[in-house]
Amino acid sequence: MKFHHFLLGAALLAAFPKVAMAEDAANNRLHAAWDALAKGEGEFLSTKQFASLNNLAYQAAIVRLCDGHGLDHEAFRRKIEDVIKDTDKKLSDEQADLREAAVLVAFGARFGLFLAEGSDDSKPEFCASADEIKSSQDISVLAK
């Protein structure tokens, strides 16, 4: 019986470094994805717009991943439109369409990254953070 415990313990110890390495690899991929996203957006997003898209994508991911959360869709639509239309450059119709597409792609990339960050083992912490934000009564929070 003791030998079986020893084998079980050895198997568990052998598995833990692999799990830690897999988590580290996943974290490294997420960090690399965020870095790659940020590098290409300085040309068309201001710091304020970058933060606004992060906020919107995070709140959309909360609704998807965490029970008990909803979204004020009308307020959400207005906030996305604000980011799309807020530019200091005079744009042709074609350029405005390209900007809209770029902003929506940037939003989608963030949404996907937040879904990845809030999934699996990190979901309880992600949703606990979402609960705190929801209860904060901050006017920038669109969650219901």
C-alpha positions as YAML, in Angstrom:
chain: A
units: angstrom
residues:
- id: 1
  name: MET
  ca: [0.00, 0.00, 0.00]
- id: 2
  name: LYS
  ca: [2.74, 2.45, 0.87]
- id: 3
  name: PHE
  ca: [4.49, 1.71, -2.42]
- id: 4
  name: HIS
  ca: [1.31, 2.69, -4.29]
- id: 5
  name: HIS
  ca: [1.22, 5.97, -2.38]
- id: 6
  name: PHE
  ca: [4.83, 6.55, -3.33]
- id: 7
  name: LEU
  ca: [4.04, 5.90, -7.00]
- id: 8
  name: LEU
  ca: [1.01, 8.17, -6.86]
- id: 9
  name: GLY
  ca: [3.06, 10.92, -5.23]
- id: 10
  name: ALA
  ca: [5.84, 10.54, -7.80]
- id: 11
  name: ALA
  ca: [3.31, 10.70, -10.63]
- id: 12
  name: LEU
  ca: [1.73, 13.84, -9.18]
- id: 13
  name: LEU
  ca: [5.10, 15.51, -8.71]
- id: 14
  name: ALA
  ca: [6.04, 14.67, -12.27]
- id: 15
  name: ALA
  ca: [2.78, 16.15, -13.55]
- id: 16
  name: PHE
  ca: [2.94, 19.47, -11.67]
- id: 17
  name: PRO
  ca: [5.92, 20.94, -13.52]
- id: 18
  name: LYS
  ca: [4.20, 20.12, -16.81]
- id: 19
  name: VAL
  ca: [1.05, 21.92, -15.68]
- id: 20
  name: ALA
  ca: [3.06, 24.93, -14.51]
- id: 21
  name: MET
  ca: [4.98, 24.99, -17.78]
- id: 22
  name: ALA
  ca: [1.73, 24.79, -19.75]
- id: 23
  name: GLU
  ca: [0.25, 27.68, -17.73]
- id: 24
  name: ASP
  ca: [3.43, 29.72, -18.24]
- id: 25
  name: ALA
  ca: [3.30, 29.03, -21.97]
- id: 26
  name: ALA
  ca: [-0.35, 30.10, -22.11]
- id: 27
  name: ASN
  ca: [0.43, 33.29, -20.15]
- id: 28
  name: ASN
  ca: [3.36, 34.03, -22.44]
- id: 29
  name: ARG
  ca: [1.11, 33.62, -25.48]
- id: 30
  name: LEU
  ca: [-1.50, 35.96, -23.99]
- id: 31
  name: HIS
  ca: [1.14, 38.58, -23.17]
- id: 32
  name: ALA
  ca: [2.60, 38.29, -26.66]
- id: 33
  name: ALA
  ca: [-0.86, 38.66, -28.18]
- id: 34
  name: TRP
  ca: [-1.58, 41.80, -26.13]
- id: 35
  name: ASP
  ca: [1.81, 43.25, -27.12]
- id: 36
  name: ALA
  ca: [1.21, 42.54, -30.81]
- id: 37
  name: LEU
  ca: [-2.23, 44.13, -30.60]
- id: 38
  name: ALA
  ca: [-0.89, 47.29, -28.96]
- id: 39
  name: LYS
  ca: [1.97, 47.78, -31.42]
- id: 40
  name: GLY
  ca: [-0.21, 48.26, -34.49]
- id: 41
  name: GLU
  ca: [-2.88, 50.49, -33.03]
- id: 42
  name: GLY
  ca: [-0.99, 53.67, -32.22]
- id: 43
  name: GLU
  ca: [-1.62, 54.86, -35.74]
- id: 44
  name: PHE
  ca: [-5.41, 55.00, -35.45]
- id: 45
  name: LEU
  ca: [-6.29, 54.85, -31.74]
- id: 46
  name: SER
  ca: [-5.58, 57.48, -29.13]
- id: 47
  name: THR
  ca: [-4.70, 56.40, -25.60]
- id: 48
  name: LYS
  ca: [-8.27, 57.22, -24.53]
- id: 49
  name: GLN
  ca: [-9.74, 55.13, -27.37]
- id: 50
  name: PHE
  ca: [-7.39, 52.25, -26.58]
- id: 51
  name: ALA
  ca: [-8.60, 52.28, -22.97]
- id: 52
  name: SER
  ca: [-12.23, 52.61, -24.02]
- id: 53
  name: LEU
  ca: [-12.02, 49.57, -26.30]
- id: 54
  name: ASN
  ca: [-10.34, 47.59, -23.51]
- id: 55
  name: ASN
  ca: [-13.14, 48.55, -21.14]
- id: 56
  name: LEU
  ca: [-15.87, 47.64, -23.64]
- id: 57
  name: ALA
  ca: [-14.29, 44.31, -24.57]
- id: 58
  name: TYR
  ca: [-13.74, 43.40, -20.92]
- id: 59
  name: GLN
  ca: [-17.37, 44.12, -20.07]
- id: 60
  name: ALA
  ca: [-18.58, 42.11, -23.08]
- id: 61
  name: ALA
  ca: [-16.40, 39.18, -21.98]
- id: 62
  name: ILE
  ca: [-17.81, 39.41, -18.45]
- id: 63
  name: VAL
  ca: [-21.33, 38.98, -19.82]
- id: 64
  name: ARG
  ca: [-20.24, 35.95, -21.84]
- id: 65
  name: LEU
  ca: [-18.31, 34.21, -19.05]
- id: 66
  name: CYS
  ca: [-19.88, 35.18, -15.73]
- id: 67
  name: ASP
  ca: [-23.34, 34.29, -14.49]
- id: 68
  name: GLY
  ca: [-25.56, 37.12, -13.31]
- id: 69
  name: HIS
  ca: [-24.14, 39.79, -15.61]
- id: 70
  name: GLY
  ca: [-25.92, 41.60, -18.41]
- id: 71
  name: LEU
  ca: [-25.06, 44.51, -20.66]
- id: 72
  name: ASP
  ca: [-26.81, 47.77, -21.48]
- id: 73
  name: HIS
  ca: [-26.75, 47.20, -25.24]
- id: 74
  name: GLU
  ca: [-27.79, 50.73, -26.19]
- id: 75
  name: ALA
  ca: [-25.09, 52.33, -24.04]
- id: 76
  name: PHE
  ca: [-22.60, 49.79, -25.39]
- id: 77
  name: ARG
  ca: [-23.51, 50.68, -28.99]
- id: 78
  name: ARG
  ca: [-23.09, 54.40, -28.28]
- id: 79
  name: LYS
  ca: [-19.66, 53.85, -26.70]
- id: 80
  name: ILE
  ca: [-18.43, 51.80, -29.68]
- id: 81
  name: GLU
  ca: [-19.75, 54.47, -32.06]
- id: 82
  name: ASP
  ca: [-17.93, 57.14, -30.05]
- id: 83
  name: VAL
  ca: [-14.62, 55.34, -30.56]
- id: 84
  name: ILE
  ca: [-15.30, 54.81, -34.26]
- id: 85
  name: LYS
  ca: [-16.23, 58.43, -34.93]
- id: 86
  name: ASP
  ca: [-13.69, 60.12, -32.63]
- id: 87
  name: THR
  ca: [-10.79, 61.06, -34.87]
- id: 88
  name: ASP
  ca: [-8.87, 64.29, -35.32]
- id: 89
  name: LYS
  ca: [-8.39, 63.60, -39.03]
- id: 90
  name: LYS
  ca: [-10.70, 64.56, -41.88]
- id: 91
  name: LEU
  ca: [-11.58, 61.23, -43.48]
- id: 92
  name: SER
  ca: [-13.13, 60.42, -46.81]
- id: 93
  name: ASP
  ca: [-16.08, 58.03, -46.75]
- id: 94
  name: GLU
  ca: [-13.78, 55.17, -47.74]
- id: 95
  name: GLN
  ca: [-11.27, 56.06, -45.02]
- id: 96
  name: ALA
  ca: [-14.08, 56.30, -42.47]
- id: 97
  name: ASP
  ca: [-15.27, 52.82, -43.48]
- id: 98
  name: LEU
  ca: [-11.73, 51.47, -43.12]
- id: 99
  name: ARG
  ca: [-11.41, 53.09, -39.69]
- id: 100
  name: GLU
  ca: [-14.71, 51.58, -38.58]
- id: 101
  name: ALA
  ca: [-13.54, 48.14, -39.70]
- id: 102
  name: ALA
  ca: [-10.19, 48.59, -37.93]
- id: 103
  name: VAL
  ca: [-11.87, 49.65, -34.68]
- id: 104
  name: LEU
  ca: [-14.27, 46.69, -34.81]
- id: 105
  name: VAL
  ca: [-11.40, 44.29, -35.49]
- id: 106
  name: ALA
  ca: [-9.47, 45.83, -32.58]
- id: 107
  name: PHE
  ca: [-12.52, 45.38, -30.36]
- id: 108
  name: GLY
  ca: [-12.93, 41.77, -31.47]
- id: 109
  name: ALA
  ca: [-9.28, 41.00, -30.77]
- id: 110
  name: ARG
  ca: [-9.59, 42.41, -27.26]
- id: 111
  name: PHE
  ca: [-12.84, 40.54, -26.65]
- id: 112
  name: GLY
  ca: [-11.14, 37.29, -27.64]
- id: 113
  name: LEU
  ca: [-8.15, 37.96, -25.42]
- id: 114
  name: PHE
  ca: [-10.38, 38.74, -22.44]
- id: 115
  name: LEU
  ca: [-12.36, 35.55, -23.10]
- id: 116
  name: ALA
  ca: [-9.08, 33.62, -23.06]
- id: 117
  name: GLU
  ca: [-7.93, 35.34, -19.88]
- id: 118
  name: GLY
  ca: [-11.21, 34.66, -18.10]
- id: 119
  name: SER
  ca: [-11.55, 31.02, -19.08]
- id: 120
  name: ASP
  ca: [-10.57, 27.79, -17.41]
- id: 121
  name: ASP
  ca: [-8.72, 28.02, -14.09]
- id: 122
  name: SER
  ca: [-8.78, 31.82, -13.95]
- id: 123
  name: LYS
  ca: [-12.56, 32.09, -14.36]
- id: 124
  name: PRO
  ca: [-13.38, 32.33, -10.61]
- id: 125
  name: GLU
  ca: [-11.00, 35.27, -10.14]
- id: 126
  name: PHE
  ca: [-12.15, 36.88, -13.40]
- id: 127
  name: CYS
  ca: [-15.80, 36.70, -12.37]
- id: 128
  name: ALA
  ca: [-15.07, 37.84, -8.79]
- id: 129
  name: SER
  ca: [-13.40, 40.92, -10.27]
- id: 130
  name: ALA
  ca: [-16.44, 41.40, -12.51]
- id: 131
  name: ASP
  ca: [-18.73, 41.26, -9.47]
- id: 132
  name: GLU
  ca: [-16.66, 43.98, -7.76]
- id: 133
  name: ILE
  ca: [-16.81, 46.19, -10.85]
- id: 134
  name: LYS
  ca: [-20.56, 45.67, -11.22]
- id: 135
  name: SER
  ca: [-21.16, 46.71, -7.62]
- id: 136
  name: SER
  ca: [-18.92, 49.80, -7.91]
- id: 137
  name: GLN
  ca: [-21.71, 51.97, -9.39]
- id: 138
  name: ASP
  ca: [-19.13, 53.55, -11.70]
- id: 139
  name: ILE
  ca: [-20.97, 55.27, -14.56]
- id: 140
  name: SER
  ca: [-18.54, 53.83, -17.10]
- id: 141
  name: VAL
  ca: [-19.68, 50.31, -16.20]
- id: 142
  name: LEU
  ca: [-22.27, 49.12, -18.69]
- id: 143
  name: ALA
  ca: [-22.95, 45.83, -16.93]
- id: 144
  name: LYS
  ca: [-26.37, 45.25, -15.40]
...
